Amino acid sequence: MIVIGIGGGSGSGKTTVCQALAASYPDQFEVLGLDNYQKAMNDPTIPRVDGMINWDHPSVVLWEDLRRDVLALKRGSKVRTMTWTHRSVAGVKEPRTLLPKPVVIVEGYLALYTEAANIYDKKIYLQLDEDIRNVRRRQARGDDDVESIGEVYRAKILKPMHDLYVEPTKHTADIIIDVQGKSVDDVVRAIWDAVKVPS
């Protein structure tokens, strides 16, 4: 088994591409979404900025839980986890069983961050223009997620956190894929070509 980290800014297509990979090669890829390892909204340790939850700060992620599950998969064990059914605040979590497959992918805005960097055999960063990422983010999250797609959140939290914690991880990546103008299939092929899938 090999473990791949796929990072990039919010809206760069990480989740869409990884879901397409898993759908195209269901026997080869298992995907762990970093969003599923965020602390609960009522956790008192979650950082806030002007009353808004800072969902883009590294301290929101339950890193030890993520590492535990990845290591269990590497040992050949199944993992029971909770997964968001929808990527907006209207979503709910439902149980899901993760299986040990030849390639395990951890995808998320901070997937390549220091806390998880040493669990990967290969790190991939999806690069995309900020304006396009913001449009995609609004489309993905929907009208019911007003706070996290609003101008105030982007200005006070999303962009500063991206510049401070996400963008620097690009320089640690083994492969940077510029996804501008590429279809999902194009990016899936690029990742497939970059990953040496164990037989």
C-alpha positions in Angstrom: 0.0 0.0 0.0 1.1 3.6 -0.7 -0.4 6.7 0.9 -0.8 9.8 -1.1 -1.6 13.3 0.2 -3.5 15.7 -2.2 -3.6 19.3 -1.0 -4.4 22.7 -2.5 -6.5 25.7 -1.8 -10.2 25.5 -1.1 -12.0 25.1 -4.4 -9.1 23.7 -6.4 -11.0 20.5 -7.1 -9.4 18.1 -4.6 -12.6 16.3 -3.4 -14.1 16.2 -6.9 -10.9 14.7 -8.5 -10.4 12.2 -5.6 -14.1 11.0 -5.8 -13.6 10.6 -9.6 -10.4 8.6 -9.0 -12.2 6.3 -6.5 -15.2 5.9 -8.9 -13.0 5.1 -11.9 -10.7 2.7 -10.0 -12.7 1.4 -7.1 -10.4 -1.5 -6.4 -7.3 0.7 -6.3 -8.2 3.8 -4.3 -9.6 4.6 -0.9 -10.1 8.3 0.0 -10.0 10.0 3.4 -11.4 13.5 3.3 -9.7 15.9 5.8 -13.0 17.7 6.4 -14.3 14.5 8.1 -11.5 15.0 10.7 -12.5 18.5 11.8 -13.5 19.1 15.4 -17.2 19.4 16.2 -18.7 22.9 15.9 -19.3 23.1 19.6 -15.7 22.2 20.6 -14.5 25.0 22.8 -11.0 24.8 21.4 -12.0 25.8 17.9 -10.4 29.2 17.0 -12.6 32.1 16.1 -12.1 35.4 14.4 -14.6 38.2 15.1 -17.0 35.5 16.3 -16.7 33.4 13.1 -15.4 29.8 13.4 -12.0 29.6 11.7 -12.5 26.3 9.8 -9.2 27.0 7.9 -6.8 26.8 10.9 -4.7 23.7 11.4 -5.9 23.4 15.0 -9.4 22.5 13.8 -8.2 19.2 12.4 -8.0 16.1 14.6 -4.6 15.1 13.4 -4.1 12.1 15.7 -7.4 10.6 14.6 -6.4 11.0 11.0 -3.0 9.4 11.6 -4.5 6.5 13.6 -6.9 5.7 10.7 -4.2 5.9 8.0 -1.9 3.6 10.0 -4.7 1.1 10.7 -5.4 0.9 6.9 -1.7 0.4 6.3 -1.8 -2.5 8.7 -4.6 -4.0 6.6 -7.5 -3.2 9.0 -10.8 -1.7 8.0 -11.7 1.7 9.5 -15.1 2.9 10.6 -15.5 6.6 10.3 -18.1 9.3 9.9 -18.4 11.2 6.6 -20.2 14.3 5.6 -23.1 13.6 3.2 -23.0 17.2 1.8 -20.2 19.8 1.9 -22.4 22.6 3.3 -23.6 23.4 6.9 -26.8 21.6 6.0 -24.9 18.3 5.7 -25.0 15.5 8.2 -22.4 12.8 9.0 -23.1 9.2 8.3 -21.0 6.1 9.1 -18.7 4.8 6.4 -16.2 1.9 6.3 -12.8 2.6 4.8 -11.0 -0.4 3.2 -7.2 -1.0 3.0 -6.6 -0.7 -0.8 -3.4 -0.4 -2.8 -3.6 3.4 -2.7 -5.0 5.4 0.2 -5.5 9.1 -0.5 -5.8 11.8 2.1 -7.3 14.9 0.5 -7.9 18.4 1.9 -6.8 22.0 2.1 -4.2 21.1 4.7 -3.5 17.5 3.7 0.1 18.4 3.1 0.5 20.3 6.4 3.4 19.5 8.7 1.2 17.4 11.1 0.5 14.8 8.4 3.4 15.3 6.0 5.4 12.2 7.1 2.6 9.7 6.6 2.8 10.0 2.8 4.7 8.2 0.2 3.9 11.0 -2.3 2.5 14.5 -2.0 0.5 16.2 -4.8 -0.6 19.9 -4.8 -3.4 21.1 -7.1 -2.7 24.7 -8.2 -5.6 27.0 -9.3 -6.1 30.7 -9.5 -7.7 32.2 -6.4 -10.7 33.9 -8.2 -11.7 30.6 -9.8 -11.3 28.8 -6.5 -13.6 31.3 -4.8 -16.3 30.8 -7.5 -16.0 27.0 -7.1 -16.2 27.3 -3.3 -19.5 29.2 -3.5 -20.9 26.7 -5.9 -19.9 23.7 -3.9 -21.1 25.0 -0.5 -24.5 26.4 -1.6 -26.6 29.3 -0.4 -27.2 27.8 3.1 -23.5 28.2 4.0 -23.6 32.0 4.0 -20.8 32.6 6.6 -18.0 30.5 5.1 -18.5 31.7 1.5 -19.0 35.4 2.4 -16.6 38.2 1.6 -15.9 38.8 5.3 -14.9 35.2 5.9 -12.7 35.1 2.8 -11.0 38.4 3.8 -10.5 37.7 7.5 -10.0 34.0 7.5 -9.8 32.1 4.2 -7.1 34.1 2.4 -4.9 34.7 5.5 -5.0 31.0 6.4 -4.4 30.0 2.8 -1.4 32.3 2.6 0.0 31.2 6.0 -0.7 27.5 6.0 -1.8 26.1 2.7 0.3 27.9 0.0 3.6 27.0 1.7 2.7 23.3 1.5 3.0 23.6 -2.3 6.7 23.8 -1.9 6.8 20.5 -0.1 4.9 18.6 -2.8 6.5 16.0 -5.0 4.2 17.0 -7.9 2.3 20.2 -8.6 -0.6 19.9 -11.0 -1.9 23.2 -12.5 -5.6 22.3 -13.0 -6.5 25.6 -14.7 -8.4 24.7 -17.9 -8.2 21.0 -17.2 -11.2 18.7 -17.0 -11.7 16.3 -14.1 -10.6 13.5 -16.3 -7.4 15.3 -17.3 -6.5 15.7 -13.6 -7.4 12.1 -12.8 -5.1 10.9 -15.6 -2.3 13.1 -14.4 -2.6 11.7 -10.9 -2.9 8.1 -12.2 0.3 8.6 -14.2 2.1 10.1 -11.2 1.1 7.3 -8.8 2.9 4.0 -9.1 0.0 1.7 -8.1 1.1 -1.4 -6.3 0.0 -4.7 -8.0 
